[in-house]
Amino acid sequence: MKILVATDKPFAPEAVEGIRKVVEGANQELVLLEKYTDKSQLIEAVADVDAMIIRSDKATKEVLDAAKNLKVIVRAGAGFDNIDLAAATANNIVAMNTPGQNSNAVAELAIGMMVMAARNNYAGTAGSELKGKKVGIHAYGNVGKLVGKIAKGFGMEVVAFDPFVEKAAIEAEGVTVVDTVEELYSTCQYISLHIPANDKTKKSINYDLLSKMPKGGTLVNTARKEVIDEEGMMKLMTERKDVKFVSDIAPDSRDKFEADFAANVFFTPKKMGAQTAEANINAGVAAANQILNFLEKGDDTFRVN
């Protein structure tokens, strides 16, 4: 069978070799499409493949409709909103992600951004320490758990809100659980955001919620830009000069944020949460193994459609 790795932003060479070892070790054919510049190239490449691995590439309806032999597509990473799940289902394609493979990389970045914000973006002015502060974990999944674990090492108090995780399980890890998102935002100086982008969460981080943050409140977003109500965020920052906003996903209004609130914002040049050598290899190899397990055994453990 033919397995395509389609990445306009390629995996690291070590990750590609890891994928190749898994695929060719199972006597399957590996096809690479790297640094492509037009969607037509992807459409042409998917025409006769049985499986596909992508990163942030867009698996649109047009792409999936063109993939006549495609049985499974795996997004190497946790987020999967770049796959048209309805189109995948309509074409009898199993869609998967690789949860947990990038988690440590994202968690370390979130903590690093908290340190940077606390030290005023390293501008040479007196900042503050993380020790003794409360960090609120908004969604206690793979990344959120690791953020909490690292934060404890800094002497922070960890608080979490996640209605989808059993309260006792979170508390067993020494984390305080709150019953409402409003309580999380009103009691924590730092909020680490890990919610997905869907119809219920888009623009849910709005003015009303953000205005509850205590003095010196800092929002750290390593999730998706769509969950932020940018107008509400700017309104709050106009009213309160103490609030900071740092994000691994630049907002649509990046230029305005940086022009009006330069000292209180920071956005990475591109999404960097998973940009470590270790995460790159882990996610790529996991995707290859999941494809083989599905093709050979029908294992769809990480199916998302």
C-alpha positions in Angstrom: 0.0 0.0 0.0 1.0 3.6 -0.6 1.4 6.0 2.3 1.8 9.7 1.6 3.4 12.2 3.9 2.1 15.6 2.7 3.8 18.5 4.5 4.1 22.0 3.2 6.2 22.6 6.3 8.3 19.3 6.3 9.1 17.1 9.3 12.7 17.2 10.5 14.9 14.8 8.5 15.2 12.6 11.6 11.4 12.3 11.8 11.1 11.4 8.1 13.7 8.7 8.6 11.7 7.4 11.5 8.5 7.3 9.5 10.3 5.6 6.6 11.7 3.0 8.9 8.2 2.2 10.2 6.5 2.2 6.8 9.2 0.4 4.7 9.8 -2.0 7.6 6.2 -3.1 7.1 6.9 -3.5 3.3 4.7 -0.5 2.4 5.6 2.3 0.0 6.4 5.8 1.3 5.7 8.8 -0.8 6.8 12.3 0.2 5.3 15.6 -0.8 7.2 18.3 0.9 7.2 22.1 0.6 4.5 22.1 -2.0 3.3 25.6 -3.0 -0.2 24.9 -4.4 -3.2 22.9 -3.4 -3.3 21.3 -6.9 0.0 19.5 -6.0 -1.6 18.0 -3.0 -4.7 17.0 -5.0 -2.6 15.3 -7.6 -0.5 13.5 -4.9 -3.5 12.0 -3.0 -5.1 10.5 -6.1 -3.8 6.9 -5.7 -2.6 6.7 -2.0 -4.1 4.5 0.7 -3.1 6.6 3.7 -1.8 10.0 4.4 0.0 11.9 7.2 -0.3 15.6 7.4 0.8 18.3 9.8 -1.0 21.7 9.5 -1.9 21.0 5.9 -5.5 21.6 4.9 -7.4 18.3 4.1 -10.4 20.0 2.6 -13.4 18.4 0.9 -11.8 19.0 -2.5 -8.6 17.2 -1.4 -10.5 14.3 0.2 -12.9 13.9 -2.7 -9.9 13.5 -5.0 -8.4 10.8 -2.8 -10.2 7.8 -4.4 -8.2 5.1 -2.6 -7.6 6.9 0.7 -8.6 4.8 3.8 -7.1 6.7 6.6 -5.6 10.2 7.3 -3.6 11.1 10.4 -2.9 14.6 11.6 0.5 14.4 13.3 -0.5 16.5 16.3 -3.4 17.0 18.7 -5.5 19.5 16.8 -7.5 18.3 13.8 -9.5 21.2 12.7 -7.6 21.3 9.5 -9.3 18.1 8.4 -12.8 18.3 6.9 -14.3 15.5 9.1 -17.7 15.5 7.3 -15.9 15.0 4.0 -13.7 12.3 5.4 -16.8 10.4 6.7 -18.6 10.9 3.5 -15.7 9.3 1.6 -15.3 6.4 4.2 -12.0 7.8 5.3 -11.0 7.3 8.9 -9.4 10.5 10.4 -7.1 10.4 13.4 -4.8 12.6 15.4 -1.8 11.7 17.6 -2.8 13.0 21.1 0.0 13.5 23.6 2.9 13.3 21.2 3.5 17.1 21.2 2.2 17.7 24.8 5.5 18.3 26.6 6.7 20.7 23.9 3.6 22.8 24.1 3.5 22.7 27.9 7.1 23.9 28.1 6.4 26.7 25.7 3.4 27.8 27.8 5.5 28.0 30.9 8.2 29.8 29.1 5.8 32.4 27.9 4.5 32.9 31.4 8.1 33.5 32.6 8.6 36.0 29.7 5.4 37.9 30.5 6.3 38.0 34.2 9.6 39.6 33.3 8.0 42.2 31.0 9.2 40.5 27.8 12.8 40.8 29.0 12.7 44.6 28.5 15.1 45.3 31.3 12.5 46.5 33.8 11.6 44.9 37.1 9.1 42.1 36.7 7.6 39.5 39.1 8.0 35.9 40.0 5.8 32.9 39.3 6.3 31.5 42.7 3.3 31.8 44.9 1.0 32.8 42.0 -2.1 30.8 40.9 -2.2 29.3 37.4 -5.5 28.3 36.0 -5.6 25.4 33.6 -8.5 25.9 31.2 -9.0 22.3 29.9 -7.1 19.6 31.8 -6.0 17.4 29.0 -2.6 16.1 28.0 -1.0 19.5 27.7 -2.9 21.0 30.7 -1.7 18.3 33.0 1.9 18.9 32.0 1.6 22.6 32.4 0.3 22.0 35.9 3.1 19.6 36.7 5.8 22.1 35.6 4.1 25.0 37.3 4.3 23.2 40.6 8.1 23.1 40.2 8.0 26.9 40.1 6.1 26.9 43.4 2.8 27.9 41.7 -0.7 26.9 42.9 -2.5 25.0 40.2 -6.2 25.3 39.6 -8.2 23.6 36.8 -11.5 23.8 35.1 -12.6 20.9 32.9 -16.2 19.6 33.0 -15.2 16.6 30.9 -12.6 15.2 33.4 -13.7 13.6 36.6 -13.1 16.0 39.5 -11.6 13.3 41.8 -9.0 12.4 39.1 -7.8 16.0 38.9 -7.7 16.5 42.6 -5.7 13.2 43.0 -2.9 15.1 41.2 -2.8 17.8 43.8 -4.7 20.3 41.7 -7.6 22.4 42.9 -10.8 22.1 40.8 -13.3 24.9 40.3 -16.8 24.3 39.2 -17.2 27.3 36.8 -14.9 28.9 34.2 -15.8 32.3 35.8 -14.2 31.2 39.1 -11.1 30.0 37.3 -10.6 33.4 35.6 -11.4 35.4 38.7 -9.0 33.6 41.0 -5.9 33.0 38.9 -3.2 35.5 37.9 -2.2 33.3 35.0 -4.6 31.4 32.7 -3.2 28.7 30.4 -5.7 28.0 27.6 -6.0 24.5 26.1 -9.6 24.3 24.7 -10.3 23.2 21.1 -11.9 25.5 18.6 -15.5 24.4 17.9 -18.9 26.0 17.6 -19.2 26.2 21.4 -15.8 27.6 22.1 -15.1 30.1 19.3 -14.9 33.6 20.8 -15.8 32.2 24.2 -12.8 33.9 25.8 -14.6 37.2 25.7 -14.7 40.6 27.5 -17.0 39.5 30.3 -14.9 36.5 31.1 -11.5 38.2 30.7 -12.6 41.2 32.8 -12.8 38.9 35.8 -9.0 38.4 35.8 -7.2 39.8 38.9 -4.8 42.6 38.7 -1.7 41.6 36.6 -3.7 38.9 35.0 -2.0 37.1 32.1 -3.7 35.0 29.4 -1.4 32.4 27.7 -2.9 30.8 24.6 -1.3 27.7 23.1 -4.6 26.5 21.8 -6.4 28.1 18.8 -6.8 31.8 17.9 -10.5 31.3 17.1 -11.4 30.9 20.8 -10.4 34.5 21.6 -12.8 37.3 21.1 -10.2 39.7 19.9 -12.4 42.8 20.1 -13.3 42.0 23.7 -9.6 41.4 24.5 -8.6 44.8 23.1 -11.4 46.5 24.9 -10.2 45.0 28.2 -6.6 45.9 27.5 -7.6 49.5 26.7 -9.4 49.8 30.0 -6.8 47.8 32.1 -3.1 48.5 31.5 -2.2 45.6 33.8 -3.5 42.8 31.7 -1.1 40.8 29.4 -1.8 38.5 26.5 0.8 36.1 25.1 0.0 33.6 22.4 1.5 30.9 20.3 -1.1 31.7 17.7 -1.0 35.2 16.4 -4.5 36.8 16.4 -6.0 38.2 13.3 -5.6 41.7 14.8 -1.9 41.1 15.5 -0.8 44.5 14.1 -3.3 46.4 16.2 -2.5 44.5 19.4 1.3 45.2 18.9 0.7 48.8 18.0 -1.6 49.6 20.9 -0.3 47.2 23.7 3.3 46.6 22.7 4.6 46.1 26.3 1.8 43.7 27.3 1.6 41.3 24.3 3.8 38.8 22.6 3.0 36.5 19.7 5.4 33.9 18.3 6.4 34.4 14.6 4.5 31.2 13.8 2.8 28.4 15.8 5.7 26.9 17.7 4.1 24.7 20.3 5.2 21.5 18.7 8.4 22.9 17.1 10.9 20.7 19.0 13.0 18.0 17.5 11.5 15.5 20.0 7.9 16.4 19.3 8.5 16.3 15.6 9.8 12.8 15.7 7.3 11.6 18.2 4.2 12.8 16.3 5.5 11.6 12.9 6.4 8.1 14.0 3.2 7.8 16.0 1.2 8.7 12.9 3.0 6.1 10.9 2.4 3.4 13.5 -1.3 4.3 13.8 -1.7 4.0 10.0 -0.1 0.6 10.0 -2.2 -0.6 13.0 -5.3 0.5 11.2 -4.5 -1.0 7.8 -3.3 -4.3 9.3 -5.6 -4.7 12.3 -8.4 -2.2 11.9 -7.3 -0.3 15.1 -8.9 3.1 15.1 -8.2 4.1 18.7 -7.5 7.7 17.9 -10.3 8.2 15.4 -11.9 11.7 15.5 -14.7 11.3 12.9 
